[in-house]
Amino acid sequence: MKLTTVFLISFLTLVSCQTSSNLKLPSLIGDNMLLQQKTNAKIWGKAYPGRKISVSASWNSSGQAIAGKDGKWEVIIPTPEAGGPFTITISVKDTSVLIKNVLIGEVWFCSGQSNMEMPLAGWPPVDTIMHSSTAIASASIPEIRLFNVQKKISGDPIDECTGKWEVSTPETVKQFSATAYFFGKKLNNELRMPVGLIESAWGGTPSESWTSSESLEKTGEFISEIKAIKESAPLQVEYQTWLNTHKQVEIKSAGNDQWKDLSFNDENVPASEFDDSKWPFMTLPAQFETVIGEFDGVVWFRKMVEIPQNMTGKDLIISLGPIDDMDRTYFNGKLIGSNEMAGFWQVDRNYEVPASLVKSGNNEISVRVLDTQGGGGIFGAPEKMKLSLKSDSKLFIPLKGDWKYQPVAELKGSKFYVYDISKNEFQARKRPVNIGPGTPAVLFNGMVNPLLPYQIKGAIWYQGEANVGRADQYAKIFPAMIQNWRTAWGIKDFPFYFVQIAPYVYAGVDSTESGFLREAQESALKLAKTGMAVTLDIATVKNIHPPYKKEVGERLALLALNNDYGMKNPCVGPVYKSMSAAAGTIKLQFDNVEGGLIAKSDKLQEFEIAGKDGRYVKADAKIVNNEVLVSSPSVREPVSVRYCWRNGAEASLFNKSGLPAWQFRTK
């Protein structure tokens, strides 16, 4: 597509049009946009105070506004039924901007952490998407429009985001949320109308990051953290001003080469003669945030190892375990291996050291770690870190323990800010209370607040993994977030559908912290117009990023189709209703059993039973007359049952629509 002058004016945010009116449009208002049907849509922007702005849509709707003292203006125009394409003309006395290829349809906000962010192309080789290649190849769907909000943290609410509306094509969907895309495609197929998807997601982020500080304070949570952020606001501005004086390295927006061969004035760090005498120490393995606080960017690690005579001049293998996210690894100044592509953060690093580099006595290992989000560092099991003889792995030198380290570039948004290594600037500079994507309220400020003028139908949400271990707190802040969004958008009780987190190992497959978090998620269903997609049957217990995003997206779509579009269909699996106990057996009743209950592989598993002592043991379970009978010879007088409560649980109970029963524990 050619970038015409009009196109650039439409999308470049807060860039002067070089006119006396200084008309500016937010990134959400531009070519290919999709507006919510049958509502009062807002068209907004900035201009010099007092300027008169006229907005005219080709579906015979128009409006006017006067830019206020702050330069802001907003025009409300009624939208028709789904259809298009249309045009919108935005005019001031000396400027006219034509917004082209506008559709009217259903707009959904799609947010959460990595399982929502995970793109249709996946993060290979470990984190892949089922049906990906087929879905990408068939993604030329002009009636689906995509807007991906670029990552942004902010200590205060801001009114602009970075992104652009794109038409769904095999190229544009590759880096768009797979869950959101499959959700939107299902709606488009069933409703036969245009669908707009706004993705605003960030991996590894907790619910509190997406909630405003005012809403969090009302819950009584994160009070001290919010206070510290507010008090440090002037320091944050000062720190960013200081960063702006440094060399800046812009990264590409996407692609396999986006992180490759980046230079941070650090080419001499791997050299044996490099002076790291003033560098501090960090004990590895560890995520470096545990030592230096919230930080995304580049950190160098260096360690001197003494090679004994029986390993000198021989091929070695350096093993470091997994590195989050990417690395360049050197031995005595020579690059011996690297991984500079996203998606390998769980992959062990094992690189061969040629015999010609291995000398007797002191040898220098240098590792440059590049972390793009969330935790970062050399973080695996201690025993994985070793330098071993290639011909005899039993002969090795442990590498766990103290390593010298130095951050050399900080990643903020789409830029690296490069420190002066010779001055050890990271340690020398007093940093403010460091805010990162896990800080309370910062993603609401940076990635939700800018979208609030844009009319939406509802929201889908896939998050919770980052809050595992804090279920009681999540039971308060997650409903608060939902209510916060509805109030902030000014759309009372808009539909909100969320994904219940899938089974994952966490602290161990038989531990139960994720069971309590799933229960906390379910408690949000007390709010009006909410719904939950259950994923107990589509998990990969040893991978926190299950590949079954098509199933997840379509289950969310079933909720919307049933509840909001009048297309009645089975959208919920069996839900525990009541129990009775007699003769050593507990009998369970369920809702949503139309067609009957069925057992996967003809056997019920993951049922546990307990007596008055509250100690749960594995139980026998069977379906009789659409009820489930649970018992165990070791519990004579049972009083309670729970199902799929372990971290590693796998669904076995379904209805005949193929939807899994919800996890539960009897009260």
C-alpha positions as CSV (number, residue, x, y, z in Angstrom):
1,M,0.0,0.0,0.0
2,K,1.4,3.5,-0.9
3,L,1.7,5.9,2.0
4,T,-0.1,8.9,0.7
5,T,0.1,12.3,2.3
6,V,-3.4,11.9,3.6
7,F,-2.6,8.5,5.1
8,L,0.3,10.0,7.0
9,I,-1.7,12.9,8.3
10,S,-4.4,10.5,9.5
11,F,-2.0,8.3,11.5
12,L,0.9,10.3,12.7
13,T,-0.1,11.3,16.2
14,L,0.4,14.7,17.6
15,V,2.5,15.8,14.6
16,S,1.9,19.3,13.4
17,C,0.2,19.7,10.0
18,Q,2.2,22.9,9.4
19,T,-1.0,25.0,9.2
20,S,-2.4,27.9,11.2
21,S,-5.0,25.5,12.7
22,N,-2.4,22.8,13.7
23,L,-5.0,20.0,13.3
24,K,-3.9,16.8,14.9
25,L,-5.6,13.4,15.1
26,P,-5.0,10.4,17.4
27,S,-3.8,7.2,15.9
28,L,-7.2,5.5,16.4
29,I,-8.8,8.0,13.9
30,G,-7.4,7.0,10.5
31,D,-7.8,5.0,7.3
32,N,-9.3,1.5,7.7
33,M,-10.9,2.3,11.0
34,L,-14.0,0.4,12.2
35,L,-16.6,2.2,14.2
36,Q,-19.2,0.6,16.5
37,Q,-22.6,0.4,14.8
38,K,-25.7,2.2,16.0
39,T,-24.0,4.3,18.6
40,N,-22.8,7.9,19.1
41,A,-19.2,7.6,17.9
42,K,-16.6,10.1,19.0
43,I,-14.2,11.7,16.6
44,W,-11.6,13.7,18.5
45,G,-8.2,15.4,18.3
46,K,-6.4,18.7,18.8
47,A,-6.1,22.0,17.2
48,Y,-5.2,25.6,18.2
49,P,-7.7,26.9,20.8
50,G,-10.8,28.5,19.3
51,R,-10.5,26.7,15.9
52,K,-13.8,25.4,14.5
53,I,-13.7,21.7,13.4
54,S,-16.3,20.1,11.2
55,V,-16.7,16.4,10.8
56,S,-18.8,14.9,7.9
57,A,-19.4,11.2,7.3
58,S,-20.5,9.8,4.0
59,W,-23.4,8.0,5.7
60,N,-25.1,11.5,6.0
61,S,-24.0,12.3,9.6
62,S,-22.0,15.3,10.6
63,G,-21.1,17.5,13.6
64,Q,-19.0,20.5,14.7
65,A,-16.9,21.5,17.7
66,I,-14.6,24.3,18.9
67,A,-11.2,23.5,20.2
68,G,-10.9,24.3,23.9
69,K,-8.3,26.2,25.7
70,D,-6.2,23.0,25.9
71,G,-6.6,22.5,22.2
72,K,-8.8,19.4,22.6
73,W,-12.0,18.9,20.5
74,E,-14.5,16.2,20.2
75,V,-17.4,15.6,17.7
76,I,-20.1,13.0,18.2
77,I,-21.6,11.5,15.1
78,P,-24.3,8.8,15.1
79,T,-23.4,5.6,13.3
80,P,-25.7,3.5,11.1
81,E,-26.1,-0.2,11.0
82,A,-23.1,-2.3,10.0
83,G,-21.8,-1.7,6.5
84,G,-19.4,0.4,4.4
85,P,-16.9,1.3,3.3
86,F,-17.4,4.9,4.1
87,T,-15.3,8.1,4.3
88,I,-15.1,10.8,7.0
89,T,-13.9,14.3,6.3
90,I,-12.4,16.3,9.1
91,S,-12.0,20.0,8.3
92,V,-10.8,23.3,9.7
93,K,-10.6,26.6,7.8
94,D,-7.2,25.8,6.2
95,T,-7.0,22.0,6.4
96,S,-9.1,19.0,5.3
97,V,-8.3,15.4,6.1
98,L,-10.1,12.5,4.4
99,I,-10.3,9.3,6.3
100,K,-10.9,6.4,3.8
101,N,-12.1,2.8,3.9
102,V,-14.1,3.2,7.1
103,L,-16.4,0.3,8.1
104,I,-19.2,0.2,10.6
105,G,-19.7,-3.0,12.7
106,E,-18.8,-4.5,16.1
107,V,-15.7,-3.3,18.0
108,W,-14.1,-5.5,20.7
109,F,-11.3,-4.6,23.1
110,C,-8.9,-7.5,23.5
111,S,-6.5,-7.3,26.5
112,G,-4.4,-9.4,29.0
113,Q,-1.0,-10.9,29.3
114,S,1.1,-13.2,27.1
115,N,-1.6,-15.6,26.1
116,M,-3.6,-12.7,24.7
117,E,-0.5,-11.1,23.2
118,M,0.7,-14.4,21.6
119,P,0.5,-13.7,17.9
120,L,-1.0,-15.9,15.2
121,A,2.5,-16.7,13.9
122,G,3.4,-17.8,17.5
123,W,6.7,-17.5,19.1
124,P,8.5,-20.6,17.6
125,P,10.1,-22.9,18.3
126,V,8.6,-23.6,21.7
127,D,5.4,-21.5,21.7
128,T,3.5,-22.3,18.6
129,I,-0.2,-21.9,17.5
130,M,-2.3,-24.8,16.3
131,H,-3.9,-24.1,12.9
132,S,-1.6,-21.1,12.5
133,S,-0.4,-21.6,8.9
134,T,-4.0,-22.4,7.6
135,A,-5.4,-19.4,9.5
136,I,-2.7,-17.0,8.2
137,A,-3.1,-18.2,4.6
138,S,-6.9,-17.6,4.7
139,A,-6.7,-14.3,6.5
140,S,-7.6,-12.0,3.6
141,I,-10.9,-10.8,5.2
142,P,-11.6,-7.1,4.3
143,E,-14.4,-7.0,6.9
144,I,-12.0,-7.7,9.8
145,R,-9.9,-4.7,11.0
146,L,-7.0,-4.9,13.4
147,F,-5.5,-2.2,15.7
148,N,-2.5,-3.2,17.9
149,V,-1.8,-0.8,20.7
150,Q,2.0,-0.5,21.1
151,K,3.4,-1.1,24.6
152,K,3.5,1.9,26.8
153,I,3.8,2.4,30.6
154,S,3.0,5.6,32.3
155,G,2.8,6.9,35.8
156,D,0.0,9.2,34.9
157,P,-3.0,8.7,32.5
158,I,-2.1,9.7,29.0
159,D,-4.5,10.4,26.1
160,E,-2.6,9.0,23.1
161,C,-1.4,5.6,22.0
162,T,0.7,4.3,19.1
163,G,-0.8,2.0,16.5
164,K,-2.8,2.0,13.2
165,W,-5.8,0.3,11.8
166,E,-5.0,-2.4,9.3
167,V,-7.1,-4.6,7.1
168,S,-6.9,-8.3,7.9
169,T,-4.4,-10.0,5.5
170,P,-2.0,-12.9,5.7
171,E,0.7,-10.3,6.5
172,T,-1.1,-8.2,9.0
173,V,-2.4,-11.1,11.1
174,K,0.9,-12.7,11.7
175,Q,1.8,-10.5,14.6
176,F,-1.7,-9.9,15.9
177,S,-3.2,-11.7,18.9
178,A,-4.2,-15.3,17.9
179,T,-6.9,-15.5,20.5
180,A,-8.4,-12.1,19.4
181,Y,-8.2,-13.0,15.8
182,F,-10.0,-16.3,16.2
183,F,-12.6,-14.6,18.3
184,G,-13.2,-11.9,15.7
185,K,-13.2,-14.4,12.8
186,K,-15.9,-16.4,14.5
187,L,-18.1,-13.3,15.0
188,N,-17.5,-12.3,11.4
189,N,-18.5,-15.7,10.1
190,E,-21.6,-16.0,12.2
191,L,-22.9,-12.4,12.2
192,R,-21.9,-11.6,8.6
193,M,-20.9,-8.1,9.5
194,P,-17.6,-6.2,10.0
195,V,-15.6,-6.7,13.2
196,G,-12.9,-4.5,14.6
197,L,-10.4,-5.8,17.1
198,I,-8.3,-3.6,19.3
199,E,-5.4,-5.5,20.9
200,S,-3.8,-4.1,24.0
201,A,-1.8,-6.8,25.7
202,W,1.6,-7.3,27.5
203,G,3.1,-10.6,28.5
204,G,3.8,-11.3,32.2
205,T,1.6,-8.5,33.5
206,P,-0.7,-8.7,36.5
207,S,-4.3,-7.4,36.7
208,E,-3.4,-4.5,38.9
209,S,-1.2,-3.0,36.1
210,W,-4.4,-2.7,34.0
211,T,-6.5,-1.0,36.8
212,S,-6.5,2.7,37.6
213,S,-4.9,3.9,40.8
214,E,-8.2,5.3,42.0
215,S,-9.9,1.9,41.6
216,L,-7.0,0.0,43.3
217,E,-7.1,2.4,46.3
218,K,-10.8,1.7,46.8
219,T,-10.0,-2.0,47.1
220,G,-7.4,-1.2,49.8
221,E,-4.6,-2.8,47.8
222,F,-1.3,-1.4,46.6
223,I,-1.7,1.8,48.6
224,S,2.0,2.2,49.4
225,E,3.1,1.4,45.8
226,I,0.7,4.0,44.3
227,K,1.8,6.6,46.8
228,A,5.5,6.0,45.9
229,I,4.7,6.3,42.2
230,K,2.9,9.5,42.6
231,E,5.6,11.0,44.8
232,S,8.3,10.0,42.3
233,A,6.5,11.5,39.3
234,P,8.9,14.6,39.1
235,L,11.9,12.2,39.3
236,Q,10.4,10.1,36.5
237,V,10.2,13.1,34.2
238,E,13.8,14.1,35.2
239,Y,15.0,10.5,34.6
240,Q,13.4,10.3,31.1
241,T,14.9,13.7,30.2
242,W,18.3,12.3,31.2
243,L,17.7,9.2,29.1
244,N,16.8,11.3,26.1
245,T,20.4,12.7,26.1
246,H,21.8,9.3,25.4
247,K,22.2,7.4,22.2
248,Q,18.9,5.8,21.1
249,V,18.6,2.6,19.2
250,E,15.2,2.1,17.4
251,I,14.0,-1.4,17.0
252,K,11.9,-2.7,14.1
253,S,8.2,-3.1,14.8
254,A,8.2,-6.8,13.9
255,G,10.1,-9.6,12.1
256,N,12.6,-12.3,12.8
257,D,15.5,-9.9,12.5
258,Q,14.1,-7.3,14.9
259,W,16.6,-8.1,17.7
260,K,19.6,-9.2,15.7
261,D,23.0,-7.5,15.6
262,L,22.0,-4.6,17.7
263,S,25.0,-2.4,18.9
264,F,25.0,-0.6,22.2
265,N,28.6,0.7,22.1
266,D,29.5,-2.6,23.9
267,E,31.6,-4.4,21.2
268,N,34.7,-4.3,23.5
269,V,33.0,-5.9,26.5
270,P,33.8,-9.5,25.7
271,A,37.6,-8.8,25.3
272,S,39.8,-10.4,27.9
273,E,41.5,-7.1,28.6
274,F,38.2,-5.3,29.2
275,D,38.2,-3.6,32.7
276,D,35.2,-4.8,34.7
277,S,36.9,-4.1,38.1
278,K,34.1,-1.7,39.2
279,W,31.2,-3.9,38.1
280,P,29.0,-5.4,41.0
281,F,28.3,-9.1,41.4
282,M,25.1,-11.0,41.0
283,T,24.5,-14.6,42.0
284,L,23.4,-16.7,39.1
285,P,21.1,-18.3,38.1
286,A,18.5,-15.6,38.8
287,Q,16.2,-13.1,37.1
288,F,18.1,-9.8,37.3
289,E,15.0,-7.9,38.4
290,T,15.4,-9.5,41.8
291,V,18.7,-7.5,42.2
292,I,18.3,-4.4,40.1
293,G,14.5,-3.9,40.2
294,E,12.1,-3.5,37.2
295,F,14.2,-3.4,34.1
296,D,13.9,-4.3,30.4
297,G,16.9,-4.0,28.2
298,V,20.5,-5.3,27.9
299,V,22.7,-6.6,30.8
300,W,26.2,-8.0,30.4
301,F,27.5,-10.8,32.6
302,R,31.1,-11.8,32.9
303,K,32.9,-14.6,34.8
304,M,36.5,-15.7,35.0
305,V,36.9,-19.5,35.2
306,E,40.1,-21.4,35.7
307,I,40.6,-24.2,33.3
308,P,42.6,-27.2,34.6
309,Q,45.3,-28.9,32.5
310,N,43.2,-31.9,31.6
311,M,40.6,-29.6,29.9
312,T,43.1,-27.2,28.2
313,G,43.2,-27.2,24.4
314,K,40.1,-29.4,24.2
315,D,36.6,-28.9,22.8
316,L,34.2,-27.8,25.6
317,I,30.5,-27.3,25.9
318,I,29.3,-24.3,27.8
319,S,25.8,-24.8,29.3
320,L,23.9,-21.9,30.8
321,G,20.3,-23.2,31.0
322,P,17.5,-21.0,29.7
323,I,18.0,-17.3,29.1
324,D,15.2,-14.8,29.1
325,D,14.9,-13.6,26.4
326,M,18.0,-13.6,24.1
327,D,21.8,-13.8,24.3
328,R,25.2,-13.5,22.7
329,T,27.7,-15.7,24.4
330,Y,31.5,-15.2,24.2
331,F,34.6,-17.2,25.3
332,N,37.9,-15.3,25.6
333,G,36.5,-12.6,23.4
334,K,35.1,-14.8,20.6
335,L,31.4,-15.3,19.9
336,I,30.7,-19.0,20.3
337,G,26.9,-18.9,20.1
338,S,23.8,-16.6,20.2
339,N,20.1,-16.6,20.1
340,E,18.6,-13.3,19.0
341,M,15.0,-14.3,18.1
342,A,11.9,-14.1,20.3
343,G,10.3,-17.3,21.6
344,F,13.4,-19.0,22.9
345,W,13.3,-17.8,26.5
346,Q,12.6,-21.4,27.8
347,V,15.3,-23.0,25.7
348,D,18.5,-24.2,27.3
349,R,21.7,-22.6,25.8
350,N,24.4,-25.1,25.0
351,Y,27.3,-23.8,22.9
352,E,30.5,-25.5,21.7
353,V,33.8,-23.9,22.7
354,P,36.5,-24.9,20.1
355,A,39.7,-26.2,21.5
356,S,41.7,-23.4,20.0
357,L,40.1,-20.9,22.5
358,V,40.7,-23.0,25.6
359,K,43.9,-22.1,27.5
360,S,45.3,-23.2,30.8
361,G,44.5,-20.9,33.7
362,N,42.1,-18.0,33.6
363,N,39.5,-17.9,30.8
364,E,36.8,-15.2,30.4
365,I,33.1,-16.0,29.7
366,S,30.9,-13.0,28.7
367,V,27.2,-13.2,28.1
368,R,25.0,-10.4,26.8
369,V,21.4,-10.9,27.8
370,L,18.6,-8.9,26.1
371,D,15.3,-8.9,27.9
372,T,12.2,-7.5,26.1
373,Q,9.6,-7.7,28.8
374,G,8.8,-9.3,32.2
375,G,11.6,-11.2,34.0
376,G,15.0,-11.4,32.4
377,G,18.3,-13.1,33.0
378,I,20.0,-16.5,33.2
379,F,17.4,-18.1,35.4
380,G,17.3,-22.0,35.1
381,A,18.4,-24.7,37.5
382,P,21.9,-24.2,39.1
383,E,23.1,-27.6,37.9
384,K,22.5,-26.6,34.3
385,M,25.2,-23.9,34.4
386,K,28.5,-25.7,33.7
387,L,31.5,-25.8,31.4
388,S,32.1,-29.5,30.5
389,L,34.5,-31.5,28.3
390,K,32.7,-32.3,25.0
391,S,34.2,-35.8,25.0
392,D,33.3,-36.6,28.6
393,S,30.4,-34.6,30.2
394,K,31.3,-36.0,33.6
395,L,34.3,-33.7,33.7
396,F,32.9,-30.2,34.2
397,I,33.3,-26.9,36.0
398,P,30.2,-25.4,37.7
399,L,29.3,-21.9,36.5
400,K,26.7,-21.1,39.1
401,G,27.5,-18.4,41.7
402,D,28.9,-14.9,41.4
403,W,29.1,-13.2,38.1
404,K,29.9,-9.6,37.4
405,Y,27.1,-7.7,35.7
406,Q,26.4,-4.3,34.1
407,P,23.2,-3.0,32.5
408,V,24.2,-1.2,29.3
409,A,20.9,-0.3,27.6
410,E,17.4,0.3,28.8
411,L,14.4,-0.6,26.7
412,K,11.4,1.8,26.9
413,G,8.7,1.4,24.2
414,S,10.4,0.9,20.9
415,K,13.8,2.4,21.8
416,F,16.9,1.3,23.7
417,Y,18.6,4.1,25.6
418,V,22.4,3.3,25.7
419,Y,24.3,3.9,28.9
420,D,28.0,4.9,28.9
421,I,29.7,1.7,30.0
422,S,32.9,3.4,31.0
423,K,31.1,5.4,33.6
424,N,29.0,2.5,35.0
425,E,26.0,4.9,34.6
426,F,23.4,2.4,35.8
427,Q,24.9,2.3,39.2
428,A,26.0,5.9,39.3
429,R,22.7,7.4,38.3
430,K,20.0,7.7,41.0
431,R,16.9,6.1,39.5
432,P,13.4,7.0,40.7
433,V,11.0,4.4,41.9
434,N,11.3,2.3,38.8
435,I,8.0,1.6,37.1
436,G,7.7,-1.4,34.8
437,P,4.8,-3.2,33.2
438,G,4.1,-5.0,36.5
439,T,3.6,-1.8,38.4
440,P,0.1,-1.0,39.5
441,A,-2.0,1.2,37.2
442,V,0.8,1.9,34.6
443,L,-0.8,-0.1,31.8
444,F,-4.2,1.4,32.5
445,N,-2.6,4.8,32.2
446,G,-0.6,4.0,29.0
447,M,-2.7,1.4,27.1
448,V,-6.3,1.7,28.2
449,N,-6.9,5.4,29.0
450,P,-5.9,6.6,25.5
451,L,-8.7,4.3,24.0
452,L,-11.5,5.5,26.2
453,P,-13.1,7.9,23.7
454,Y,-13.5,5.1,21.2
455,Q,-16.8,3.3,21.4
456,I,-16.6,-0.4,21.8
457,K,-19.2,-3.3,22.1
458,G,-17.3,-5.1,24.8
459,A,-14.0,-6.7,26.0
460,I,-12.3,-10.1,26.1
461,W,-9.6,-10.8,28.6
462,Y,-6.9,-13.5,28.9
463,Q,-4.8,-13.0,32.1
464,G,-4.3,-14.4,35.5
465,E,-1.0,-16.3,35.4
466,A,0.9,-13.4,36.8
467,N,-1.4,-13.3,39.8
468,V,-1.1,-17.0,40.8
469,G,-0.3,-17.2,44.4
470,R,-2.4,-14.1,45.3
471,A,-5.9,-15.5,44.8
472,D,-7.5,-13.7,47.7
473,Q,-6.2,-10.4,46.4
474,Y,-7.1,-11.2,42.8
475,A,-10.7,-11.9,43.9
476,K,-10.9,-8.2,44.9
477,I,-8.9,-6.5,42.2
478,F,-10.1,-8.4,39.1
479,P,-13.8,-7.4,39.6
480,A,-12.6,-3.9,40.4
481,M,-10.7,-3.8,37.1
482,I,-13.9,-4.8,35.2
483,Q,-16.0,-2.1,36.9
484,N,-13.2,0.4,36.5
485,W,-13.1,-0.1,32.7
486,R,-16.9,0.1,32.4
487,T,-17.0,3.3,34.4
488,A,-14.0,4.8,32.5
489,W,-15.5,4.0,29.1
490,G,-18.9,5.3,30.2
491,I,-20.6,2.2,28.8
492,K,-22.6,0.7,31.6
493,D,-22.1,-3.0,32.0
494,F,-20.6,-3.6,28.5
495,P,-20.0,-7.4,27.9
496,F,-16.8,-8.7,29.5
497,Y,-15.7,-12.2,28.7
498,F,-12.5,-13.8,30.1
499,V,-10.5,-16.9,29.9
500,Q,-9.9,-19.0,33.0
501,I,-6.2,-19.8,33.2
502,A,-5.2,-23.3,31.9
503,P,-3.4,-25.9,34.1
504,Y,0.3,-25.3,34.3
505,V,3.1,-26.7,36.5
506,Y,3.7,-23.5,38.6
507,A,5.2,-24.8,41.9
508,G,4.5,-28.4,40.9
509,V,1.9,-30.4,39.1
510,D,0.3,-31.6,42.4
511,S,0.4,-28.1,44.0
512,T,-2.9,-26.2,44.1
513,E,-2.1,-22.4,43.8
514,S,-3.6,-22.2,40.3
515,G,-6.8,-23.8,41.5
516,F,-7.4,-21.0,44.0
517,L,-6.6,-18.4,41.3
518,R,-9.2,-20.0,38.9
519,E,-11.7,-19.9,41.7
520,A,-10.9,-16.2,42.2
521,Q,-11.5,-15.6,38.5
522,E,-14.8,-17.3,38.7
523,S,-16.0,-15.0,41.4
524,A,-16.0,-12.1,38.9
525,L,-19.1,-13.8,37.3
526,K,-21.1,-12.1,40.0
527,L,-20.9,-9.0,37.9
528,A,-23.5,-8.4,35.2
529,K,-22.8,-9.4,31.6
530,T,-19.7,-11.4,32.3
531,G,-18.8,-14.8,31.0
532,M,-15.9,-17.3,31.4
533,A,-14.3,-19.6,28.9
534,V,-12.9,-22.7,30.6
535,T,-9.6,-24.2,29.3
536,L,-9.1,-27.2,31.6
537,D,-9.1,-29.5,28.5
538,I,-6.8,-27.5,26.2
539,A,-3.7,-27.0,28.3
540,T,0.0,-27.9,28.0
541,V,1.0,-28.4,31.6
542,K,4.7,-27.8,31.0
543,N,4.2,-24.8,28.8
544,I,2.4,-21.7,30.0
545,H,1.5,-20.8,26.4
546,P,-0.9,-23.5,25.2
547,P,-1.2,-23.7,21.4
548,Y,-5.0,-24.0,21.3
549,K,-5.8,-20.4,20.7
550,K,-8.5,-21.2,18.1
551,E,-10.5,-23.1,20.7
552,V,-10.1,-20.3,23.2
553,G,-11.1,-17.5,20.8
554,E,-14.1,-19.5,19.6
555,R,-15.3,-20.3,23.1
556,L,-15.2,-16.6,23.9
557,A,-17.1,-15.9,20.7
558,L,-19.7,-18.5,21.7
559,L,-20.4,-16.5,24.9
560,A,-20.8,-13.2,22.9
561,L,-23.0,-14.8,20.2
562,N,-25.2,-16.4,22.8
563,N,-25.5,-13.4,25.2
564,D,-25.2,-10.4,23.0
565,Y,-26.3,-11.3,19.5
566,G,-29.3,-13.6,20.2
567,M,-27.7,-16.7,18.6
568,K,-28.5,-19.3,21.2
569,N,-26.0,-22.1,21.4
570,P,-24.2,-24.2,24.0
571,C,-21.5,-21.9,25.4
572,V,-20.9,-23.2,29.0
573,G,-19.9,-26.6,30.2
574,P,-21.3,-28.4,33.3
575,V,-21.3,-26.2,36.4
576,Y,-21.5,-27.6,39.9
577,K,-24.9,-26.9,41.5
578,S,-25.4,-29.0,44.7
579,M,-24.4,-32.2,46.6
580,S,-25.7,-34.7,49.0
581,A,-23.9,-37.3,51.1
582,A,-25.1,-40.8,52.1
583,A,-23.5,-44.2,52.8
584,G,-19.9,-43.0,52.2
585,T,-20.7,-41.5,48.8
586,I,-21.2,-37.9,47.7
587,K,-23.7,-37.3,44.9
588,L,-23.1,-34.2,42.7
589,Q,-25.6,-32.3,40.6
590,F,-24.8,-29.9,37.8
591,D,-26.3,-27.2,35.6
592,N,-25.7,-27.1,31.8
593,V,-26.0,-30.8,31.3
594,E,-28.3,-30.7,28.3
595,G,-27.7,-33.8,26.3
596,G,-26.2,-35.5,29.4
597,L,-22.8,-35.7,31.1
598,I,-20.0,-37.6,29.5
599,A,-16.6,-38.8,30.6
600,K,-13.5,-38.3,28.5
601,S,-12.0,-41.7,27.6
602,D,-14.9,-43.2,29.5
603,K,-13.2,-42.5,32.8
604,L,-13.6,-39.7,35.3
605,Q,-10.4,-38.3,36.8
606,E,-9.2,-35.4,39.0
607,F,-12.0,-35.9,41.6
608,E,-10.8,-35.7,45.2
609,I,-12.8,-36.3,48.4
610,A,-12.4,-35.3,52.0
611,G,-13.8,-36.0,55.4
612,K,-14.2,-33.7,58.4
613,D,-10.4,-33.4,58.7
614,G,-10.3,-31.6,55.3
615,R,-7.6,-33.8,53.9
616,Y,-8.3,-34.5,50.2
617,V,-7.5,-37.9,48.6
618,K,-8.0,-39.2,45.1
619,A,-11.5,-40.5,44.6
620,D,-13.4,-42.9,42.4
621,A,-16.1,-41.1,40.3
622,K,-18.8,-42.3,37.9
623,I,-21.8,-40.8,36.1
624,V,-25.2,-42.1,37.0
625,N,-28.4,-40.5,35.7
626,N,-26.6,-37.3,34.8
627,E,-25.2,-37.0,38.3
628,V,-21.6,-37.8,39.5
629,L,-21.1,-40.2,42.4
630,V,-17.8,-39.8,44.2
631,S,-16.3,-42.0,46.9
632,S,-13.1,-43.4,48.4
633,P,-12.5,-46.5,50.6
634,S,-10.2,-44.3,52.7
635,V,-12.9,-41.7,53.6
636,R,-15.9,-43.3,55.3
637,E,-17.8,-40.2,56.1
638,P,-17.1,-37.7,53.2
639,V,-18.2,-34.1,53.6
640,S,-16.6,-32.4,50.5
641,V,-15.4,-32.9,47.0
642,R,-13.2,-30.9,44.7
643,Y,-12.5,-31.4,41.0
644,C,-9.5,-30.3,38.8
645,W,-7.9,-28.4,41.7
646,R,-4.3,-29.4,41.0
647,N,-1.9,-27.3,38.9
648,G,-1.5,-30.3,36.6
649,A,-5.2,-31.2,36.4
650,E,-6.8,-32.3,33.1
651,A,-10.5,-32.1,32.4
652,S,-12.4,-35.4,32.2
653,L,-16.1,-34.3,32.7
654,F,-17.9,-32.8,29.8
655,N,-21.4,-32.2,28.4
656,K,-22.4,-33.6,25.1
657,S,-21.6,-30.2,23.4
658,G,-18.0,-31.0,24.1
659,L,-17.5,-28.2,26.7
660,P,-15.6,-29.1,29.9
661,A,-17.0,-28.9,33.4
662,W,-15.8,-26.0,35.5
663,Q,-13.4,-26.8,38.3
664,F,-15.1,-26.6,41.7
665,R,-15.0,-27.4,45.4
666,T,-18.1,-28.1,47.4
667,K,-18.9,-25.7,50.2
